[in-house]
């Protein structure tokens, strides 16, 4: 089997955002329900890096209270966590930082949010893409 060797440059990911830590802004948030009635919020993040614009999506499910807590903290709205409710209006226009990686979804490589970062100043030895 022959294959193409990839180097470490972000351009090697084609039009995908390279794994790393990025600043994001929330441009869209929609409340939805799965067929079994479980609620979730679909969030669309805009990431600008090296004159490129990327779109990353994440889903916050009602059962993911720790992930939701870090999400609120990452956008400096930690007080909202105590309400037990996400209002999409509170999300829109907010900015924060997250770590991105890749996974295979439906036979395609897609970016996903590894974690939301609460205190970016304490991220040691990692390049932060702003």
N, C-alpha and C positions, 0 to 999 in steps of 0.2 A: 504494500500500500504506500502510495506517495501522498505527501501532504505539504501544505505551505507552512513554512516556519514563520512565526510571528515574533516581532521584536517588542520591546517595552513601551513604545510610543502609543499615546492614546488614540492616534489615528488608526492603529491596527484593529480597533474595535468597530471599524466602519462608522456607521452613524449612531452607535451606542455610546453612552457615557462610560468612561473607564471607571473601574472600581476605585473608590476613594472617599474622602470626606469633602462635602460640598455645602455651600450656603444655598438655601432654597427660598423661594417665595411661593405662597399658596395662591393659585389663580382660580381654582374651582374646587368646590366641595359639594357633594350630593349625598343626601341620606337615602338609603335603599334598604330593601328587605330581600333575603333569600327566600326561596320557595317554601322553606320550613318555618318562615316567620321571624328568623333571627335578623336583627337590625345591624346595619353597618354604614360607615361613611366612606365613600370613595373620594380620595383627595388627589388632585392634580397639582404637582409641583413644577415650577419653572426653575431650571438651573442654567445659569450663564457661566461659561468657562472658556477662556482663550478664544473669544469672539465666536463661540458656538452657543446655541441654545438647545437645551435638552428638556424633554418632558418625562417626568417620572411619576408613576401612580402608586398609591398605597391604599390599603383598606384597613380601617379600624373597626374591628368587630366588638360587639358589646361584651364579649367574654374576655377581651384582652385588656383588663384594667391596668396592668403594669405598663404595657405599651402605650396606652392612652395617657397615663400619668406622665411618661417621658415625653410624649408628643406635646402635651400642654406646657411642660417645663421648657422644652426646646424653643417654644415661641413666646416665652416669658409670660405665660398665662397660667401659672401653677395654681392660682386660686380657683380657676374654673374646674379643676379636677374634683374638688370637694362637692360640686353641684351634682355630680353623677350624670350629667347630660352634656352632649356636644351639640351646640347650635352651629350650623354651617356658617352663619353670618359672622360668628366669632373667629372663624378660621381664615376667612378671605382676607388677602393682603398681608397676612402675617409672614414673618421671615424667621429662619432658624438655620440649624445645621443638622445634617444627618450623614450616616455612612452608607454608601451604595456598594452593592456587589451584583453579580449576575447569577441567574438560575435558568434552567431549561423549563419552559412552560409551553405545552402543546408543540413540542419539537422545535421551538425557537428560543434563542437566547434573549432574555429580557432583564433589565435592571430591576432590583428590588431594594427596599430600605432594610438594611441590617439592623440599624438602631438610630434613634434620635439622640442627639448630643445635647446634654444639659449645660455643661460648663466647658465651652470650647477652649478657654484659656488653660485648662488643665490637661489638654490632649498633648502629650509629650512625644516628640520624635516623629510626628506624622505631618505630612504636607496637607494643609487645609486649602482647598481650592475656592477662592472667593472671586 
